[in-house]
Amino acid sequence: MLLAKFTPQLLRCSFRSPLSIRFQGKLYTGGGQACRRVARTGFRNAARRSLLISLLSAILIESGSMPAELATVRYPEGSVHGFLALRRLDGKVLAAGDLIQTVHGDRVIAELVFRFKDGSIDDETAIFSQRDTFRLISDHHIQKGPIFPKPADVLINAVTGEVTVHYVEEGRHKEKTNHLDLAPDLANGIVLTLLKNISPGTKETKASYVGADPEPRLVHLSITPQGEDTFVVAGAPHKAIRFRVRVEIGGIAGVIAPLIGKQPPDTSVWISVGGVPTFVKSEGPQYVGGPIWRIELTSPVWGTKPRSDR
């Protein structure tokens, strides 16, 4: 970057060979020596500015104060009841899912619940507004039952910044409330909604996200398109964009995490293209340290008894 920025200045010196040069308010004399002095001064000043910017950026990122990239509403959400299946990668069904969404003015209440065959529950309810941009208001995520190593109950108030976590430690139920400096691009509970509204050609989309294990921590999501795949519905082919959702922990912890095996694996999400985009499939962990599971749309089957592999 420094070389690219100052190369034009060096070229002007080489061709014109002035006897004196005024640069940043100072007069340099001596022909070629003046050129070299200008170059050295420019590089030193640019290096200082670059170092200062890097330090400030690191501080801002660590404190969560970087400007947010709000997702523009391209396709407003409506009332819907969707049916989903959660499977292992080998196809075995683990849970039946329901997405129930209602609209009240410019506010949307979206509940995504998975009921596992062993009685476990994964239930997340997000409330968000969709006036020009998507803005999370609150998110309540509950995971309980034998399939989850640690039961979780996390309530996020995106307006006040309060995050309340209910958890179990040494057999005792505990509650902890923290205040976080939450950015307006918080994506808990609305990641799929944001993916459906990413403009074509966008190389990367950033969003913030609160994770709790059980201590709440603000991380960032990097969402990038990875190409198109083909899927078939009733014999007709359709295209879907495959997005990669990567968790960026940030700070020293983010540097250490991959070294000690604590970096969360990426999640892949397929969103249909053409007409109105819709969620098709995702593959990723449902909890910290969990296996990769697949979530996909499912269709009703008539006149047959339920089977474990459907």
N, C-alpha and C positions, 0 to 999 in steps of 0.2 A: 504493500500500500504506500509506503513512504517513497519508494523508487518511482512508482507510477505517478505520484503526486508532484514530484519535483523534476521529473525528466524534461518537461517542456521548458522550464527555466534554464536547465543546463544546456539544452539545444540552442536557445537564444544566445547564451553567452558564447558558445563555440563558434557560431556563424558571424556574430556581429563584433565580437572582441572589443567591447567598449573600453575606453580608458578609465571610466568611472561608472559605478552602478549604485543607484539608490534602492535599498531593499529593507522593508519593514522599518522605515524611518531613519535608517543609517546610510551614510555615504561610504562606498568602498571604491578605492582607486587602485590602478596598477594593472589594467588589462586582464590577462589570464589569471593573475593572482586574485584579482577582484572576483572573477568567476568562481574560483575555488573557495574563496572565503564565503561568498554567498551560498554556495552549495553546502559547505560545512555548517554554516549558521542555520540554513533551512532544515537540514537533516536533524541537527541537534534540537531545534525548537519543535519540529514535528515529533521527534522521539519523546520529548517531554510531554507534549500534548497527548500523544498516543498512550503513554504510561498513565497519565492522569485520567484519561477517559476509561481505560481498562480498570483502574482501581475503583472509580466511581460506579462503573457498570457492575462490578462484582459486589459492591456494597448494596446497590439498588436491587440486584437480583436476590441477594441473600435476605434482604428485608422485605421482599415482595412488593417493592414500590415501582417496578417497571410499568410503563404505560400498558394498559390492557388492550388486547385485540378483540373488540366486541363483534359477535357474529351477527351479521345483517339478516333480517328476516326476509328470505326469498320465497319460502313456502310456509305460510302460517299453519300452525297445528290446529286440528279440529277434534271433535269427539270421535272416539274410535274404541273398538274392542278387538284386539289382535290375539291370535293363538300361536304359542311358541312351544318348541320342544328343546330341552337341554339334554345333550347327549355327551357321552365319552367320544373320543376320536374314533373308536372302533364301531360307533353307531348305536351302542346300547343306551336306551333312554333312561335318564336319571330323574327327570322332573318334567312336569307339565307347567307351562307358563301362560300367564294372562297379562296383557297390557291393556289397562283400562284408563282412558283419558277423557276428561271433560273440560269444556271451555266456559269461563265465566268472564265476559267482557274481554279484556286483553290479558287475562290470567288463565293459565292452564294448570290443571292438576293431573299429573301422570303417575299412575301406580303400576309398577312391574313386579309381579309376584311369581315365584317358582315354588311349587309344592312337590317335594321329593317323595319317592316311594317309601323311604324309611321314616317319614314323618317330619323331616327337616323343612325349614321355611327360609326362603330368601325373599324379603319384602322391602321394596324401596319406593317411597313416595316423594316426588319432587313437585314443587310449586314454582312456576316461573312466569314471567311476563314476556310478551312478544310485541311490544310497541316499537317498531323500527328495528330494535335489536333484541336478542334473547338475553334475559337477565334472571339469574336464579334468585329466588326469594327464600326458599327453605328446602332442605332435603333431610329425610329420615330413612335410614337404612338399618334393617334388622336382619341378622343371620343367626339362626339357632337350630339345634338338632344335632344328631350324631355325626352327620356328614361334615360338619364344620369343627375343626380342632379347637377353635376358640369362639364362643358365642360373641356376637358384636351387636351393639345398639348405639348408633351414632346419629345425633341430631345437630344439624347445621342451620343456624340462623344467619343467612347471608347478608341481612340488613344490619344487624348489630355486630356481627363478627363472632358471636358466641358459638362454641362447639362443645356439646355435652356428650360424653362417652360413658355408657354403662358397660361394665365388664366384670369378669370373675377372676379373682386372684387368690390362689391358695384356698379355693373353695368358698370364698366370701364375695358377695356382690358389692361392687364399688361404683361410685359415680364421680366423675371429674368434669369440671367446666373450665375451658380455656378461652381466652379472647385472642383471636388472630386478626391480623390486618388483611382482610380478604379483598381481592381485586374484583371488579365487576364482571370479569370474564370467567368466574368460577363455574366449573362444568359438572360438578357432582349431580348425577341423576339425569343429565340432559346431553350426554355425549352423543348419543345416536341422533338426537334432534339437530345438534350442531353439524354433524357429518352430512346430513341431508341438505344443508343449506350452504355448504362450501361452494364457492364459485368455481366453475370449470377452469382449469389452468393454474389454480393456486398451488404453488410449490410446497408451502408449509403453513400450517395454522397452529398457533400457540393458544393454550388455555391453562388456567390454574386449576388445581384439584387438591382436596383435603383428604389425606389418608390417615388412618388411626390404627395403632397396633400396640397398646391402646392409646399411647400418647399421640395427639393430633399433630400433623405436620403438613405444611403447605408445600406441594410440589408442582411441577409444570408438565403439561402434556405437549408432545410434539406430534402433530398429525400430518402425515405426508401420503400422497397417492403413490401406489406401487404398480399401476397398470390396470388393464381390464381383463376380466375373465368372463367366460360364457356359461350361463346356466339355462336349463330347459324347463318350461312350464307347459304341461299338456302337449308336449311334442314340439312346441315353438321355442326357438332360441332367443335369449335375451342377454344383454350385456350388463355387467356390474363393475364399478370401480372398486378396487381393493385398496383400502386405507390401512396404513400402519400407525398404531397409536403407541407411542413410546413414552415411558415415564422418565422425566428428568428430575432427579432428586435435588441437585444443586449443592453448592458449597463443598466443604471438605468431605461431607458424608457422601456426596455424589461421586467423588473421585475414588473413595474407598470401597463403595458398594460393589462394583463389578469385581474387585480384587478378592472380596471375601464371599462372593456368591449371593449378595443381597440385592443385586439389581433386578427389579421385576421384569419378567419376560414381556416382550411386545404382544399387543393384541391386534389381530387382523379383523377388519370389518368390511363387509361387502355391501355397497349401496348401488341399487339399480340406476341405470342411466336411460335417458329418453323419457319425455313426458314429465310426470311428477316423480322425483326420486323416492325410493322406499328402502327400508332395511331388508336385507335378504339373509345374511348370515354373519356370525362372528365366531372367532376362536381365540380364547384367552383364559387366564385364571379368574376365578370368581372371588378369591380371597387371597390374602398374603401367604405366599408359599404354596398355593394350591396348584393342582394339575391343570393342564389345558383342556377346557371343555368347549363344546360347540353349541351355540344357540342359533336356531334357524326357524323360519316360518314353517308352520305345519297346516295341514288341511284336514277337515273332518272325514272320517271313514264311516260309512253307513252299513247297518245290518250285520255287523260282526262284533264279536266279543273283544274287549280290550286285550292287547298283547304287550308283553314287556319290551318288545323291540320296535314298537311303533311310536 
